[in-house]
Amino acid sequence: MKELANNDQSLTSLLHRLSRENGIPLSTLKLNARILRELGLISYGSIRDRRPARLERLGVFVQRLLWGESERASLELVYQS
């Protein structure tokens, strides 16, 4: 999720780069991306609907909680509702 915070790449490009840089199998990254999308934390395009992968509002909230910014995360979720 950290990589999606400032991303302008397609999911495929991002996952290929992460796989290459970190030695993580591409299949593992794809599975986890699909799980994150099903949880509503990230979104990404498809072959027909090309758009960059990005964090959704809930994903930003979770990311901030994980980075120790819980006060900011909860306030922004309330104000964005």
Secondary structure, DSSP 8 states (H G I E B T S, - for coil): -GGGTT--S-HHHHHHHHHHHH---HHHHHHHHHHHHHTTSEE---SSS----EE-HHHHHHHHHHTT-HHHHHHHHHHH-
